[in-house]
Amino acid sequence: MNGKPVSTEEFKKFLNLEGIDLDEDALELTLDAAISYCNKRNETEYTKDDCPKEVRLAILGLATHYFENKTVVLKGVDRLLDIAREKISL
């Protein structure tokens, strides 16, 4: 396997937090939780090399939500993962 589907640096860039000192553990926890959820939801183990763009967006969106709100909203994430699993486009 070739790494996580979304790196911590990509997540920081997505959040526009580059160069800001913050709790790296909280950032990693939210990103890892989002990756885990998406992997379990689609019954696969995505890597950097095989992760569809819809799943990457789902991971980033869910991790952002976890990081900023500390709550879970899954309806939109579920739809993005359905799209990726069904191999249809938006």
Residue pairs with C-beta under 8 A, 6 or more apart in sequence:
1 45
1 47
2 47
2 48
2 49
3 47
3 48
4 31
4 35
4 47
4 48
5 35
5 38
5 46
5 47
5 48
5 51
5 55
5 56
5 59
6 31
6 34
6 35
6 51
6 56
6 59
6 60
6 63
7 48
8 24
8 27
8 28
8 31
10 60
11 27
11 31
11 60
11 63
11 64
12 18
12 27
14 60
14 64
15 64
15 67
26 67
27 67
30 63
30 66
30 67
31 59
31 63
33 63
33 66
34 58
34 59
34 60
34 62
34 63
34 66
35 46
35 59
35 63
37 62
37 74
37 77
38 46
38 55
38 58
38 59
38 62
38 77
38 81
39 45
39 46
41 77
41 78
41 81
42 55
42 81
42 84
42 85
46 55
51 59
52 84
54 80
54 81
54 83
54 84
54 90
55 80
55 81
55 84
57 80
58 77
58 80
58 81
58 84
61 76
61 77
61 80
62 74
62 77
65 71
65 72
65 73
66 72
83 89
83 90
